């Protein structure tokens, strides 16, 4: 059973996927820290409301049965912050992928061919005689 499990991990790329998920989560944490700790403080100084991730539209305010105040709000600042984080993380992963993965070699040029008027066989463009029907090209 252990051999089958090892084969499963290696043949289905499950192990590579697991490593990718772990590295992706770590990359997400680093990029979130960069955004929260380095980019957002200067941006927050410029924005009139300060911490824009806390921006919200309050729908209702009230008190629950235990007497604690409740606020129902649309927290659009958190959503916008998550979109910014996602965009930056996606861009960083794209850059890492471009640096790490090998570039695909260019496709070899296709051999130019022409079609025999007699048998419609494709033959090289430089051919003077069809290899299928032996007709001579002019």
Buried (B, 14 or more C-beta within 10 A) or exposed (E): EEEEEEEEBEEEEEEEEEEEEEEEEEBBEEBBEBBEEEEBEEEEEEEEEEEBBEBBEEEEEEEEEEEEEEEEEEEEBBEEBEEBBEEBBEEBBEEEEEEEEEEEEEEEEEEEEBEBEEEEBEBEEEEEEBEEEEEEEE
